[in-house]
Amino acid sequence: MLHDLVISGGTIVTATETYKADVGIKNGTIQTLGYDLLGSEKIDASNKLVLPGGIEAHCHIAQESATGGVTSDDYRSGSVSAAYGGNTCFIPFAAQHRGMGLLETLDLYDSRSLNSSVIDFSYHLIISDLSGNVMEREFPKAVARGVTSFKVFMTYDLLKITDEQFLEVLHTAKEYGALTMVHAENSGIINWVSEKLIKGGHTAPRYHAISHPALAEVEAISRAIMLSKFVDAPLLIVHVSTPAGANLVRDARNEGLKIFAETCPQYLFLNRKDLDRPGMEGAKFMCSPPVRDSETQEALWRHLQLGTFDVFSSDHSPYRFDETGKLSKGVDATFQQIANGMPGIATRLPLLFSEGVNKGRITLQQFVRLSSTNAARTYGMLPQKGSISVGADADIAIWDPNLKRVVTAQNQHDAMDYTPYEGLELTGWPTSVITRGKPVIMDGQLVGDHSHGKFIARGKIDLTGIPGHQALELDIEKNFGANLTS
């Protein structure tokens, strides 16, 4: 067979195996895995690793915050930066704000992504307004469009929902085979501490971490798990930043609950000392939950190694360090007035490879699972994405495991004016990236077409082998003679 493209001479790494073979690609999919394959075009991957393309499952692209700020990256710059970081697909958020419908929200983000992305994409749909017929009529239509993950907030006054509404989202998502995601922090604790700090004149960026205590996350994770357990619904807890929170996830999984979790590079590589930099420099390192301490970093590494976390995502939330972003309220703004979030879509995987694989903390197979395969499985894209197997999309990242490079703002290729990892030397970088058989990055150069990336309609979450939990009180037919789903 004559293939359109052959990747030859490389070492293929999947979530379970490592072996040498050629990859034969035809019509955008992997057609053959073998030796001495023929192709109209060929990429020599000798002395390199051939991996499933990364799936960035947590990023904020062309998104308004609830207070009106807009992230710096659109689908053009964001997708290019993601591709330079070894990603072939990403799942940004489509944010419903109060007064908007779910389908209206999806239409808006469709207009923003149209002919803009060099890699494939989907959406997580943020739900903040359950009024009207949103859950009864619009939610199933969103699922029918291939959006099968929905995020809710337990904090932020303009986004947070009540526990009753949380249960409604969990229950409805379960009915349609969708996944609920949650930003788990206790809003009351954060607001109470923040008010005390501001009244005391403690307004600098360093106080952001103090205003988001570890216990605020731990309490919210515990409550979210209990709500999920009560209705036996799958739940993914995003950006876990505390050892106690990770322990709750581990224990819930050991109990057989349908709990999934994510952590992010900032919690492994940054700490509170970064927030305490002179002047407003600490604002560059503000995110929620906040970066914590070195002991927390080591504990989260252990959880990453042991499998507590299904996915490792950047939470790329880019706000420039100028009057359009972090400093929009001026150089004397309080920590409450500074946009939360930092960039990282291009450094997620090089950080994990350099400090994880090359430092012996994780295996290559674990890297593939954390970078791609687990996200594909959890978010309903496997085996189309996240796999090097016959019939899968030819989404491939070619890595040079020995390439050393220093992180700079300029080599992030995003719309930002800084990176929190400036000056860090990392070993192991992607050199070429292919999405559905089309090169996007070749030998470090952008060759992709902004009209190539397409929306990926996703399927149901894979819950195979997870027993779950049935609350006796919800045996409505037995106890009350009624059907809860009617």
N, C-alpha and C positions, 0 to 999 in steps of 0.2 A: 504493500500500500504506500502511495505517496502522500505524506502528510503535508499540511500547510506549513507547519512549524515543528521542528524537533529540538528539544533541549537535550544535549548529549554530554556524556562524560561526568555528570554530577552525581552526588550522593543524595538520594531521596530520603527524606525524613518525614514520617507520618506520626500520628499520635501513639502508635504502637510499634513501629518498625523503622529500621535504618538499612538501606541497601543501595547498591549501585545499579543504575539502569538509565536508559533513555526515556524521555517522555514524548510521545507522538501526539500532536494536536491537530484536529481537523474540525472545521466549522465551529470553532470556539469551545469545543469540549475535548477532554482527554480521550483519545481513541485507542492508544496502545502504550503499554509499558513493556519495554524489551531492550534488545541490543541491536546496534547497527541499523537503526531505523532511517528511512529515507524521508527527506522533507524538502519542499521548495525553498524553505529558509531554515537556517540552523543557528542555534545559540550554543556556544561552547561553554559548558559549566564545569570544566575540569578544575579540580581542587576547590570546588565550591559546594555549598549545600543547596538542595532544591526542596523548598518547603511549601506547604499550602499557604497561599496569601493570607496575611493577617486580616482579621475582622475586628475593626474598632467599634466596640459595642456601646460606647458611652461618650458622646461628644455633642457640643452645642454649636450648630452651624446656622448662620443667618437667623438667629433666634432672639426675639425680644424677651427681656426679663419682665417680671410682673410690674416693675416700676418704670419700664419704658426703655431701658438701655438695650442696645443691640450688640451682639457679639461681633468681633472684628472680621472674622472669616465668613465669607459666603461659600457657596458650593464650588466655585472655581478655585479659590485659594485653599480652602479647607481640604478639598479632594487631592490637590497637588501635594500639599504637605503630608497628608495621610499616605499617599503613594510613595513619597520619598522615605517614609518610615516603614516600608515593607507591607503596606496594607493594600488589598485589592477590593475591599468592600467596607463600608461603614454604615452605622445606624445612628444618625443624629436624632434629636428630639423635635417633634412638632408640638408646640406648646399651645394648648387651649387656655385662654384667659377668660376671666369672668365676663359673661355676656356673649361668648362665642359658642357656636356649635362644634361638634366633633368633625363633621364632614366639611364644614366651612374651614376649619383649621387645616385639614388635609389638603383641601383645594389650594389654600394659601401657600403651603410648603411645596406642593407640586409646581406652582408657578415659580417658586424660588429655585428649585432644583432643575427645571427644564433646560436641557442642552447646556448644562453647566459643569457636570462632574466627570472627571476622567476615570473614576472607578464606580462600581455598582453601589447602590445604596438602598436603604429602607428607612422607616421611621419607627421610633417609639412615640406613642401619643400620650402626652401629659394631660391628665384630667383634673380640672380644678373646679368645674361647674357642672353639677349633676341635675340642675333644674330642668323643668320641662320634660321632654320625652327622650333625653339624651341616652339613658341606659336602655330603655325599651326599644327605641327605633334606630338611633344613630350608632350605638355601639355595635350591633350585629352587622350593620352596613360597613363599618370600618374594618371589621374582621374579614368581611367578604372581599374587601379591597386588598387583603394581604397584610394588614397591620394587625399583628397578634401579640403585641406587648404594650402595656399601658402603665404609665408611671403616676404615682400619687405622692403627695408631700404631707408630712406630719408637722412641718414648720413653715415659716414665712406666712404672714397674715393674709396676703393676697393669693396664696396658692393652697394653703393647707385645707384639708377636709376633716370632717368629724369621724369618730370611730364608726358611727352608724353608716356613714357614706363609704368609708373604707370597706366595711363588710359588704356593702352592696356592690362595689367594684370587684372585690375578690370573688363573690358568689357568681356574678354575671360573667366574669372572665372565665371562671371554671366551667360554666355551662357551655361556653363557646370554644373551649380548648385553648384559651389565651393565657398569657402570663401577666401577673401584676408585679410591678417594680415599686420600690418605696425608698424615698429619702427619709431615713429614720433618725430624727432628733426631736427631743422634747421641747416644744415651742415655749411652754410656760417657764421652764428653767432658763432658757436662753434669754427670753424677754426680761425676766426678773433680774438676772445677773447683769445684763446690759444696762438696765436702768440704773442700778446701783453704781456701776462703773462710770457712766456718763455724768451722773450727779456728783460724783467725786472728782470729776475732772480728768479721769483716766480715759483718754480718747485716742491715743496713738494706735497704729496697726497692731502692736504687740498684744493689746488687750482683746483683740478679736479671738485669740485662742482661749483666753480666760473666760470670755463670754459664752463659749461653746464647750462646757465641761464634758469630760469623757462620760460622766454619768447621764448626761442628756442623751447621748447616743445609746448607751446601754439600756436605759429605761425604754426608749422608743423601739429598739430592736426587740426587746422582750415582749412589749405590747403587740408589736406587729406580728411576731411569731404566734402569739396566743390567738390573735384574730384569724390568722391564716389557718391555724390548727382547728379552730372552732367550726369553720365552714369547709375544712379539708381542701383548701385551694392552694395551688402553687404560688410561691412568692419569692422574688429575688430582691435581696437587700443590697442596694448599691453603695459604693465607696465606704466600706467598713473600715474604720480608722482606729479601733481600740481592741486590745487583747480580750477584754471581757465581752465585747460585742461578738468577736470571732468565736469565743468559747460558747456563747449562746447558739450561734449557727451550728457549730460542731455538734453540740449536744442535741439540737433539734434534728439534725440529720441522722444521728445515731438512734434517735427515737423513731425514725422512719417517716418523719414529716417531709412535706414537699417544699423544703426550704433550699434556696440557692443564694449565692453571695458573690460579691465582687470586691476587690480592693484595687488601689491605684498606685502609680509610681511615686507620687508625692509623699505617700505615707511610709514608703520604704527608703526614700532618698533625701527628704527634706525634714527639718524639725523646727521647733519654736525659736531657735536662735536666728533663723532666717527672718522671722517676723520682727525681730528686735534690731534690725539694721538701722543706720542713721536716717533721720528725717522721715520721708515718706517711702523710702526704699522697701521697707517691710511690706508695703501694700502690694508689691509684686507677688508676694507669697501667700496672699490671703485666699482661702478657699473654705468651703463648708462641706463636711466637717473640717476643722483646721488640722494643719500638720501638728505633730505632737512631739515625743521625745525619743531618744535613742533606744531606750528599753522597749518602747512600743514597736519601733522598727524591727528589732530582732524577733519579737513575738509574732509579728505579722509575717515575717519571712518563714518562721516555723509553720504557721498555718498554711502558707502558700505551698510549702514543701509537702505537707501532709494531706493536701487536697481539700481543705476547708473552703477555699475559694474556687469557684467554677471558672470565673473569668477575671482577667487582669486588663483593666481599661484605663484610658488616659483621663477621662472627665475633662477633656479639652474644652475650656470655657474662656475664650480669648478676649480680654479687654486691654487695649493699649495703655501704656503708662503715660497718658497725656490727657488733655481736657475732653477728649471724646470717650475716654474709658475710665480708668481708675481715678483720674483726677478731675472728673466732671463736676464735682462739688468744691473744687479748689484744693490748694495745698494745706489748708487748715481743717479739712473734713475729718469728722470723727470716724472711727472704725465702722460704725453703723452705716455711714454714707458712702463707703467705698465698695465698688462692685466686687463681688466675690467670684473667684475663679482665676485660673492660670492656664497658659498654653501647654501643650505636651503631646499633640497627636503624632508628631514625627519622631519623638524620642521614646515613646512607650516601649517599643520592641527592642531598639538598640540598648536601652537601659537594662531590660530584662535579660537580654542575651549576654551582654558584657558582664553584668554583676551577678547573674543567675547561672547561666550555662558555663561561661568561661571561669567563673570563680568556684565551680563545683557545687553550687547550692541546689540546682535542679538539672535534670537530664534534658537532652534534646527533645525527647518525646514529651516531657512535661512542658517544655517551651511551646511545642506545637499545640498541645491541648489548651494551654492558657492563652496563646496568641490567636487561635483560629478555631480549632475543632470543637471545643466546648461551647463557644459562642454560637457556632453553626447549629449544634445540637439543641442548646437551650432556647435559641430564638427561631427555631423552625426552618433552618436552611440546609441541614444535612440530609442527603449527601451531595446536593447541588454545590454547596460551598463547604470550605473547611476540610477538604479531602483531596488527596492525590490518588484517584482511582478511576477506572474506566467508566466513562459516562458523566463524570463530574465536570463542572465548568473548569476550564483551564485557567484557574486563578493561582498563580505561582509567583513566589518571591525567591530569587536567587541570592544567597548570602555568601559573603566572604568572611569566614569566621575569624580571620587573622587581621583584617583591615582595621587600622587604628585611625581614629578621627576625633578631633576636638569639637565639642558642641559649641556653636555660635548662633546668635540670632539670625545671621544671614543665611546659614545653611538649613534653616527650618522651612523656608519656602512658604511661610504662611503670611498673614497680613499684620503680623505683630512687630513690635519694636523691642522685644526682649524675650529671652527664654530663662526660666528659673534654673536651668542647668548649665548656664554659660561657663565655658572654660573647662568643663569636665571631659576628660579623655576616655573614650569608650573603645573597646575592642570587639569587632564583629558588627558589620553593617550590611544591609541589603544593597546590592549593586544594580540589579535589574528586576523589574516587576511587570508581570503580564496579567491582564484582566480579560477573561473570556477569550483567550488566545491572541489578544492584541497587546503588543508591548506598550507600556505606559512610561516606564523608566528603562533606559538602556545604557548600561555602563555609566550610571550617575547622571544621565541627561534626560530631560523631559521630552518624550516623543508622543505622548498621548493626545487624544482628541477629546475636547470637552463635551462633545455630543455622544461619546461612546458609552459612558456610564448610564445604566438604566435602573429603574426601580425594580426591586426584587420583592415579589409577593411571597410572603412567608406562610408556612403551615403551622400546625399545632405544636405546642411544646411536647417534647418526648419525656414522659413520666415512667417509662419502662423500669420495672424493678423497685419502684418507690411505693411502699404500702399505704402511706398516708394515715389518716385518723378519722374516725367517725364519732362525732359528739352524740351521745345518747339523746340529748335534748332536741336534736334536729331530726330525730325519727318521728317526723310529723304525723305520718299515716298511723303509726302505732299509738302515739300519745294524744293526737288531736283529731285524727281522721281527715287530715287535709294534706295537700301536696304543696310543698314550699315553692316549687318551681312554677306553679300555675299562676 
